[in-house]
Amino acid sequence: MKRLKNKIGLIISLFLIFVGFNFSSDIVYLSELVGTVYKTQRTNADITDYKYFENITLSKSTSPQPWPIHKNYNTVPETENLKKIHADLGTVAYLIIKNDSIWYEKYYQGYDKNSYSNSFSMAKSIVSATMGKAIQDGYFESIDDKVNLYLDGYSEGFAKKLTIGDLSSMASGLDWNESYTDIFGVTAKSYISSELNELIKSRAIIEEPGKSFKYYSASTQLLSMAIEKATQNKISNLVQDWFLEPLGFENNSLWQIDGKKNNAIKAYCCFNSNARDFARFGKLYKDFGKWNGTQILDSSFVAKSIKPRFKNSPEYGYGFWLGKINENDFFAMRGILGQYVIVVPERDIIVVRLGQKNLEKNNDRPKDFDVYLTEALKMFDSVTFDYE
């Protein structure tokens, strides 16, 4: 009976898609959407989408660097609040790193330390880091470089003012609707389309860039296009060479592509890795770009990235979410279904959560975000042993 209901639901979904496009000329997208729904048997994104979309593989480091295991590893049980929220929201990985050692670690639903999860928008932080490295290596002069120096079509109107820093800080002025529920909307199209970069370039700059924070996935995708043009290299190659290799990634990573002959990388999302390897970006920024004594990323760029650009939008810097919970300042990478790398620098703590769902937002962040960090801090505060 359950299988029958699922088939009926799928048929209804396909019918609604057809009706929605009855008056649309975008037949290509209609075909791609129907094909995606048929493959995945659903109309929503999921952390396992790497199984259904085309990917490229980024190789693990030639010198993998396993995380040290804290001497008090898993000696403190998770709180009751954590147990409940993990069960309710489908957590697959929960990791706490203290003083650069794994202090607590648990996996669920058959996942383990090597299991893939889609990053979703945590990838935006990785792209912003790549921009910083490209500046450091001389491919860009600064975050104030105009996009029109690298990409055609941005030399008139508001577009001529657009900078790479505007893209990283979500101040692009793009014509975009960041809706995750409208399967006919532009965000859904960007996830499914086989012509991703063409779709992004078709969106006009309709407001003056650099004036206010408006979170658009298209901004990050456009930034990746500028990076690729400036460096004459795929962003996947840059991320592998500049970060995965020196940070000692222990596993290969997958990055979703649009499947066209040009294989445009979905840079705004869809970097598939595991909790331990995702955490490396948190440590890199916590240590202001330094890794094992080597300055991988310019410290002044990191410092700028984890401070608000706009006074009226203190929740975002350059590629990272910012805030305070119970007097603890944090910065974070965030993905739509509750993929988090949360860093509390003053307490030298990194919390990673990967899972299938999150909760609605309270002001500028999902309600579950606070729980994962607050309960981790409670676990520390419940004991008195030495954390070192």
Stockholm file with secondary structure:
# STOCKHOLM 1.0

chainA/1-388         MKRLKNKIGLIISLFLIFVGFNFSSDIVYLSELVGTVYKTQRTNADITDYKYFENITLSKSTSPQPWPIHKNYNTVPETENLKKIHADLGTVAYLIIKNDSIWYEKYYQGYDKNSYSNSFSMAKSIVSATMGKAIQDGYFESIDDKVNLYLDGYSEGFAKKLTIGDLSSMASGLDWNESYTDIFGVTAKSYISSELNELIKSRAIIEEPGKSFKYYSASTQLLSMAIEKATQNKISNLVQDWFLEPLGFENNSLWQIDGKKNNAIKAYCCFNSNARDFARFGKLYKDFGKWNGTQILDSSFVAKSIKPRFKNSPEYGYGFWLGKINENDFFAMRGILGQYVIVVPERDIIVVRLGQKNLEKNNDRPKDFDVYLTEALKMFDSVTFDYE
#=GR chainA/1-388 SS CHHHHHHHHHHHHHHHHHHHTTTCCCHHHHHHHHHHHHHHTSSSCCTTGGGTSCEEEECCCSSCCCCCBCTTTTCSCCCHHHHHHHHHHTEEEEEEEETTEEEEEEECTTCCTTCCEECTTHHHHHHHHHHHHHHHTTSSSCTTCBGGGTSTTCSSGGGGGCBHHHHHTTCCCBCCCCCSSCTTSHHHHHHHCSCHHHHHHTSCBCSCTTSSCCCCHHHHHHHHHHHHHHHTSCHHHHHIIIIITTTTCCSCEEEEBCCSTTCCBCTTSCEEECHHHHHHHHHHHHTTTEETTEECSCHHHHHHHTSCSBTTBTTBCSSCEEEEETTEEEEEEEETTTEEEEEEGGGTEEEEEEESCCCCEETTEEHHHHHHHHHHHHHHHTCCSCCC
#=GC SS_cons         CHHHHHHHHHHHHHHHHHHHTTTCCCHHHHHHHHHHHHHHTSSSCCTTGGGTSCEEEECCCSSCCCCCBCTTTTCSCCCHHHHHHHHHHTEEEEEEEETTEEEEEEECTTCCTTCCEECTTHHHHHHHHHHHHHHHTTSSSCTTCBGGGTSTTCSSGGGGGCBHHHHHTTCCCBCCCCCSSCTTSHHHHHHHCSCHHHHHHTSCBCSCTTSSCCCCHHHHHHHHHHHHHHHTSCHHHHHIIIIITTTTCCSCEEEEBCCSTTCCBCTTSCEEECHHHHHHHHHHHHTTTEETTEECSCHHHHHHHTSCSBTTBTTBCSSCEEEEETTEEEEEEEETTTEEEEEEGGGTEEEEEEESCCCCEETTEEHHHHHHHHHHHHHHHTCCSCCC
//
